[in-house]
Amino acid sequence: MFIILFLIVAFILCFFICAFAAGIVKAIDMTPDEWRDFVEDYRREKKQKKESKRLYRSIESQAIAKYPGRANYRKRKAYIDRHI
């Protein structure tokens, strides 16, 4: 039983080490233009994620203002789903 557990942990560790090494090799092989594109895409995705969170919080606060109290959870959820 201990051997099986050890093998499973070893395979998981091997997988993550290989993935990490492949990422490093890929990063080393990138040209400056590819790096620039990668960084721009990362920043764009981060900005979009931040904007979507802000929009969701805004809609959620409107729903809470319209349907206050703990008993109106389903109404708030429906309101949020309608406005997203």
N, C-alpha and C positions, 0 to 999 in steps of 0.2 A: 504494500500500500504506500509506504514511504517512497519507494522507488518511482512509482507512477506520479505521485505528487511532485517529486523532484524533477522528473522529465517534463511535466507540464510547465513548471516554473522556468525551467531551462529553455524550453521552446519559446515561451513568451518573452523572456529576456533576449534571446537571440533575434526574435522578430524586431523588437524595438531597437536593438543595437544596429541591425542591418538597415532599418528605415532611417535612423539617424545618420549613418554613414552615407547612404544614398543621397540624402538631403545635402550633406556637406559637399559631396562630389558634384552634385548638380549646381550648387551655389558657386563652386570654384570655376566651373565651366561656363558660367554666364558671362556674356559680353557687357560692357557698360550700358549699351542701349537696352538690353534685356533687363538689367538691374533697374534702370530708370523706369521702364514699363512696369516691372514688378512692384516697385515702391509706389508708383502712381496708382496702380490698381488697388494695392493694399490701403492706401489713404482714402481712395474713393469708396471702397467697401466700408471702411470704418466710419466715414462721414454719413453714408447712406444708413448704416445701422443706427448711428446716433440719432439721425433725423427720424427714422421710423419709431425708435423708442420714444422720442419727444412727442410725435404725433399720437402714439398709443396712449401715453400718459395724459395728453390733452383730452382725447376722446373719453378716457376713463374718468377723468375729473368731471367732465360734462355729464356723464352717466350717473356718477355719484350725486351730483347736484340735482339732477332730475329725479332720481329714484333713491332717496336717502334711506338709511336703515338696513339692518341685517336681513330682513325678510324679502327684500327686493333684489336678491342676487341674480335670479333668472332674468328679470327685466333688464338689469344693468348689462348682463352678458349679451342678451339679444340686441340691446342698443349698441353696444360696442361692435358686435358682429355686423350689424347693419351699416355702420359708419366706417368700417375699415375697408 
